[in-house]
Amino acid sequence: MDYITKPTSRATLRKMAPIFRKVFNVKNKGAFPVLKVLEELPDVFPGCNYEVVPDNKLPANTMAQCYHNENPTGYTIEIKESVYRRAYNMVGADLGFICHELCHIFLFKLGFTPIHERSFEDSKLPAYCSVEWQAKALCGEVMIPREESKEMCASEIVEYYHVSWAFAKHRLGIR
């Protein structure tokens, strides 16, 4: 499911990536320390937290999710236990799932919140005003700094940034 939000561009999200890293006191180069940032989430964004939940609490195709919690300005990220364990073992796809949810919170805090309560099927919204596309695009920019990675091949990106092959290939424009 997806939600419409105020529009933005890939170029704007690319400019937000260094700010996202700076908010968590992470240099704008090198691998993004997803689990360290996850631990710091409540300190950086009061009212926000995360929970590692049994796998059967979330739908089979949902690895993690972010929702507005009881705090007026807070959000909670729920992460499947198996996803958290694999992320702890540096599995790129699972680090990406968690980073994606962190990006939702960052974007929500900047006002990129759902405009309508109605959700849409995936891929039914133009990318520039899709909550899911915006979080995914920002996540890619945060995890793989563009300038630093521009001369790398996919295997170097995977190894150096701890991302999935899909993320690395997308960064290089390989479909």
Short mmCIF file of the C-alpha atoms (twelve columns), coordinates in Angstrom:
data_MODEL
# 
_entry.id   MODEL 
# 
loop_
_atom_site.group_PDB 
_atom_site.id 
_atom_site.type_symbol 
_atom_site.label_atom_id 
_atom_site.label_alt_id 
_atom_site.label_comp_id 
_atom_site.label_asym_id 
_atom_site.label_seq_id 
_atom_site.Cartn_x 
_atom_site.Cartn_y 
_atom_site.Cartn_z 
_atom_site.pdbx_PDB_model_num 
ATOM 1   C CA . MET A 1   0.000  0.000   0.000   1 
ATOM 2   C CA . ASP A 2   1.084  3.533   -0.658  1 
ATOM 3   C CA . TYR A 3   -0.028 7.016   0.257   1 
ATOM 4   C CA . ILE A 4   0.105  10.307  -1.573  1 
ATOM 5   C CA . THR A 5   2.250  13.052  -0.037  1 
ATOM 6   C CA . LYS A 6   3.595  16.410  -1.099  1 
ATOM 7   C CA . PRO A 7   5.776  16.068  -4.183  1 
ATOM 8   C CA . THR A 8   9.554  16.036  -4.280  1 
ATOM 9   C CA . SER A 9   12.251 15.002  -6.730  1 
ATOM 10  C CA . ARG A 10  15.171 12.594  -6.720  1 
ATOM 11  C CA . ALA A 11  17.486 15.632  -6.856  1 
ATOM 12  C CA . THR A 12  15.922 17.065  -3.695  1 
ATOM 13  C CA . LEU A 13  16.104 13.707  -1.924  1 
ATOM 14  C CA . ARG A 14  19.755 13.438  -2.958  1 
ATOM 15  C CA . LYS A 15  20.355 16.795  -1.253  1 
ATOM 16  C CA . MET A 16  18.540 15.541  1.864   1 
ATOM 17  C CA . ALA A 17  20.777 12.461  2.226   1 
ATOM 18  C CA . PRO A 18  23.767 14.310  3.738   1 
ATOM 19  C CA . ILE A 19  21.375 16.103  6.110   1 
ATOM 20  C CA . PHE A 20  19.904 12.762  7.173   1 
ATOM 21  C CA . ARG A 21  23.415 11.463  7.887   1 
ATOM 22  C CA . LYS A 22  24.337 14.648  9.757   1 
ATOM 23  C CA . VAL A 23  21.231 14.444  11.965  1 
ATOM 24  C CA . PHE A 24  22.596 11.108  13.221  1 
ATOM 25  C CA . ASN A 25  26.206 12.374  13.341  1 
ATOM 26  C CA . VAL A 26  27.307 10.078  10.490  1 
ATOM 27  C CA . LYS A 27  29.943 11.217  8.002   1 
ATOM 28  C CA . ASN A 28  28.792 11.662  4.424   1 
ATOM 29  C CA . LYS A 29  30.909 8.806   3.154   1 
ATOM 30  C CA . GLY A 30  31.292 5.144   3.864   1 
ATOM 31  C CA . ALA A 31  28.727 2.563   4.857   1 
ATOM 32  C CA . PHE A 32  25.703 3.874   6.737   1 
ATOM 33  C CA . PRO A 33  25.547 2.331   10.252  1 
ATOM 34  C CA . VAL A 34  21.872 1.373   10.127  1 
ATOM 35  C CA . LEU A 35  21.641 -0.437  13.464  1 
ATOM 36  C CA . LYS A 36  23.626 2.250   15.315  1 
ATOM 37  C CA . VAL A 37  21.267 4.883   13.919  1 
ATOM 38  C CA . LEU A 38  18.264 2.731   14.841  1 
ATOM 39  C CA . GLU A 39  19.499 2.651   18.455  1 
ATOM 40  C CA . GLU A 40  19.852 6.450   18.448  1 
ATOM 41  C CA . LEU A 41  16.385 7.041   16.979  1 
ATOM 42  C CA . PRO A 42  14.651 7.898   20.305  1 
ATOM 43  C CA . ASP A 43  17.407 10.358  21.222  1 
ATOM 44  C CA . VAL A 44  17.354 12.142  17.868  1 
ATOM 45  C CA . PHE A 45  13.581 12.076  17.423  1 
ATOM 46  C CA . PRO A 46  11.886 12.018  20.855  1 
ATOM 47  C CA . GLY A 47  8.679  10.007  20.824  1 
ATOM 48  C CA . CYS A 48  10.018 7.699   18.122  1 
ATOM 49  C CA . ASN A 49  11.154 4.162   18.825  1 
ATOM 50  C CA . TYR A 50  11.439 0.709   17.364  1 
ATOM 51  C CA . GLU A 51  10.392 -2.785  18.338  1 
ATOM 52  C CA . VAL A 52  11.682 -6.152  17.174  1 
ATOM 53  C CA . VAL A 53  8.580  -8.316  16.858  1 
ATOM 54  C CA . PRO A 54  7.938  -12.010 16.198  1 
ATOM 55  C CA . ASP A 55  7.866  -12.702 12.475  1 
ATOM 56  C CA . ASN A 56  4.211  -13.751 12.581  1 
ATOM 57  C CA . LYS A 57  3.118  -10.320 13.895  1 
ATOM 58  C CA . LEU A 58  3.636  -8.737  10.449  1 
ATOM 59  C CA . PRO A 59  2.300  -9.962  7.096   1 
ATOM 60  C CA . ALA A 60  4.574  -12.344 5.207   1 
ATOM 61  C CA . ASN A 61  5.623  -9.714  2.641   1 
ATOM 62  C CA . THR A 62  6.209  -6.965  5.240   1 
ATOM 63  C CA . MET A 63  9.749  -6.986  6.653   1 
ATOM 64  C CA . ALA A 64  9.317  -3.844  8.750   1 
ATOM 65  C CA . GLN A 65  6.771  -1.070  9.052   1 
ATOM 66  C CA . CYS A 66  6.473  2.413   10.469  1 
ATOM 67  C CA . TYR A 67  3.315  3.793   12.061  1 
ATOM 68  C CA . HIS A 68  2.228  6.816   14.069  1 
ATOM 69  C CA . ASN A 69  2.313  5.813   17.739  1 
ATOM 70  C CA . GLU A 70  0.460  7.199   20.787  1 
ATOM 71  C CA . ASN A 71  2.896  10.132  21.082  1 
ATOM 72  C CA . PRO A 72  1.519  13.150  19.168  1 
ATOM 73  C CA . THR A 73  4.792  13.537  17.251  1 
ATOM 74  C CA . GLY A 74  6.048  9.982   17.479  1 
ATOM 75  C CA . TYR A 75  6.428  6.980   15.242  1 
ATOM 76  C CA . THR A 76  7.264  3.354   15.903  1 
ATOM 77  C CA . ILE A 77  9.172  1.054   13.580  1 
ATOM 78  C CA . GLU A 78  8.281  -2.624  13.904  1 
ATOM 79  C CA . ILE A 79  10.936 -4.994  12.564  1 
ATOM 80  C CA . LYS A 80  10.544 -8.724  12.105  1 
ATOM 81  C CA . GLU A 81  12.923 -10.624 14.375  1 
ATOM 82  C CA . SER A 82  14.432 -12.540 11.443  1 
ATOM 83  C CA . VAL A 83  15.068 -9.278  9.571   1 
ATOM 84  C CA . TYR A 84  16.776 -7.738  12.606  1 
ATOM 85  C CA . ARG A 85  18.964 -10.843 13.068  1 
ATOM 86  C CA . ARG A 86  20.051 -10.796 9.425   1 
ATOM 87  C CA . ALA A 87  20.690 -7.040  9.586   1 
ATOM 88  C CA . TYR A 88  22.869 -7.667  12.647  1 
ATOM 89  C CA . ASN A 89  24.818 -10.087 10.423  1 
ATOM 90  C CA . MET A 90  25.167 -7.313  7.803   1 
ATOM 91  C CA . VAL A 91  22.760 -8.727  5.210   1 
ATOM 92  C CA . GLY A 92  22.283 -5.819  2.826   1 
ATOM 93  C CA . ALA A 93  18.618 -6.301  1.979   1 
ATOM 94  C CA . ASP A 94  17.659 -6.391  5.653   1 
ATOM 95  C CA . LEU A 95  19.749 -3.318  6.475   1 
ATOM 96  C CA . GLY A 96  17.903 -1.661  3.591   1 
ATOM 97  C CA . PHE A 97  14.467 -2.581  4.982   1 
ATOM 98  C CA . ILE A 98  15.342 -0.956  8.301   1 
ATOM 99  C CA . CYS A 99  16.943 2.112   6.713   1 
ATOM 100 C CA . HIS A 100 13.825 2.540   4.557   1 
ATOM 101 C CA . GLU A 101 11.692 2.816   7.701   1 
ATOM 102 C CA . LEU A 102 14.152 5.280   9.264   1 
ATOM 103 C CA . CYS A 103 13.810 7.364   6.107   1 
ATOM 104 C CA . HIS A 104 10.024 7.387   6.527   1 
ATOM 105 C CA . ILE A 105 10.404 8.955   9.962   1 
ATOM 106 C CA . PHE A 106 12.881 11.551  8.693   1 
ATOM 107 C CA . LEU A 107 10.575 12.475  5.812   1 
ATOM 108 C CA . PHE A 108 7.506  12.556  8.072   1 
ATOM 109 C CA . LYS A 109 9.352  14.941  10.394  1 
ATOM 110 C CA . LEU A 110 9.989  17.194  7.371   1 
ATOM 111 C CA . GLY A 111 6.287  17.223  6.538   1 
ATOM 112 C CA . PHE A 112 6.228  14.534  3.847   1 
ATOM 113 C CA . THR A 113 3.298  12.846  5.571   1 
ATOM 114 C CA . PRO A 114 0.349  11.159  3.907   1 
ATOM 115 C CA . ILE A 115 -2.095 13.763  2.582   1 
ATOM 116 C CA . HIS A 116 -5.044 11.403  2.297   1 
ATOM 117 C CA . GLU A 117 -6.077 8.592   4.572   1 
ATOM 118 C CA . ARG A 118 -6.812 6.462   1.519   1 
ATOM 119 C CA . SER A 119 -4.056 4.105   0.495   1 
ATOM 120 C CA . PHE A 120 -3.270 3.091   -3.047  1 
ATOM 121 C CA . GLU A 121 -1.995 -0.130  -4.523  1 
ATOM 122 C CA . ASP A 122 1.758  -0.138  -5.069  1 
ATOM 123 C CA . SER A 123 2.849  1.625   -8.273  1 
ATOM 124 C CA . LYS A 124 -0.482 3.411   -8.733  1 
ATOM 125 C CA . LEU A 125 0.875  6.841   -7.738  1 
ATOM 126 C CA . PRO A 126 3.379  9.013   -9.589  1 
ATOM 127 C CA . ALA A 127 6.737  8.408   -7.907  1 
ATOM 128 C CA . TYR A 128 7.359  12.030  -6.980  1 
ATOM 129 C CA . CYS A 129 4.311  12.098  -4.638  1 
ATOM 130 C CA . SER A 130 4.502  8.521   -3.320  1 
ATOM 131 C CA . VAL A 131 5.395  8.050   0.366   1 
ATOM 132 C CA . GLU A 132 6.978  4.682   -0.469  1 
ATOM 133 C CA . TRP A 133 9.002  5.893   -3.451  1 
ATOM 134 C CA . GLN A 134 10.328 8.882   -1.505  1 
ATOM 135 C CA . ALA A 135 11.508 6.679   1.394   1 
ATOM 136 C CA . LYS A 136 13.036 4.149   -1.007  1 
ATOM 137 C CA . ALA A 137 14.850 6.824   -3.013  1 
ATOM 138 C CA . LEU A 138 16.158 8.584   0.099   1 
ATOM 139 C CA . CYS A 139 17.280 5.247   1.527   1 
ATOM 140 C CA . GLY A 140 19.323 4.541   -1.600  1 
ATOM 141 C CA . GLU A 141 20.930 7.981   -1.454  1 
ATOM 142 C CA . VAL A 142 21.721 7.601   2.267   1 
ATOM 143 C CA . MET A 143 23.147 4.098   1.998   1 
ATOM 144 C CA . ILE A 144 25.154 4.697   -1.196  1 
ATOM 145 C CA . PRO A 145 26.567 8.242   -1.332  1 
ATOM 146 C CA . ARG A 146 26.478 9.167   -5.010  1 
ATOM 147 C CA . GLU A 147 29.772 11.010  -5.426  1 
ATOM 148 C CA . GLU A 148 31.785 8.472   -3.471  1 
ATOM 149 C CA . SER A 149 30.320 5.514   -5.354  1 
ATOM 150 C CA . LYS A 150 30.267 6.855   -8.910  1 
ATOM 151 C CA . GLU A 151 33.343 4.908   -10.072 1 
ATOM 152 C CA . MET A 152 32.423 1.632   -8.330  1 
ATOM 153 C CA . CYS A 153 31.020 -1.525  -9.867  1 
ATOM 154 C CA . ALA A 154 28.077 -3.412  -8.335  1 
ATOM 155 C CA . SER A 155 30.205 -5.882  -6.370  1 
ATOM 156 C CA . GLU A 156 32.252 -3.046  -4.856  1 
ATOM 157 C CA . ILE A 157 29.072 -1.206  -3.852  1 
ATOM 158 C CA . VAL A 158 27.614 -4.346  -2.240  1 
ATOM 159 C CA . GLU A 159 30.780 -5.063  -0.284  1 
ATOM 160 C CA . TYR A 160 31.657 -1.520  0.757   1 
ATOM 161 C CA . TYR A 161 28.178 -0.190  1.628   1 
ATOM 162 C CA . HIS A 162 26.560 -3.438  2.862   1 
ATOM 163 C CA . VAL A 163 23.615 -3.139  0.500   1 
ATOM 164 C CA . SER A 164 21.758 -5.689  -1.581  1 
ATOM 165 C CA . TRP A 165 22.655 -6.521  -5.175  1 
ATOM 166 C CA . ALA A 166 19.331 -4.978  -6.206  1 
ATOM 167 C CA . PHE A 167 20.265 -1.656  -4.563  1 
ATOM 168 C CA . ALA A 168 23.736 -1.717  -6.117  1 
ATOM 169 C CA . LYS A 169 22.393 -2.497  -9.602  1 
ATOM 170 C CA . HIS A 170 19.733 0.185   -9.300  1 
ATOM 171 C CA . ARG A 171 22.400 2.725   -8.269  1 
ATOM 172 C CA . LEU A 172 24.300 1.876   -11.455 1 
ATOM 173 C CA . GLY A 173 21.185 1.951   -13.631 1 
ATOM 174 C CA . ILE A 174 21.301 -1.796  -14.326 1 
ATOM 175 C CA . ARG A 175 17.828 -3.270  -14.671 1 
# 
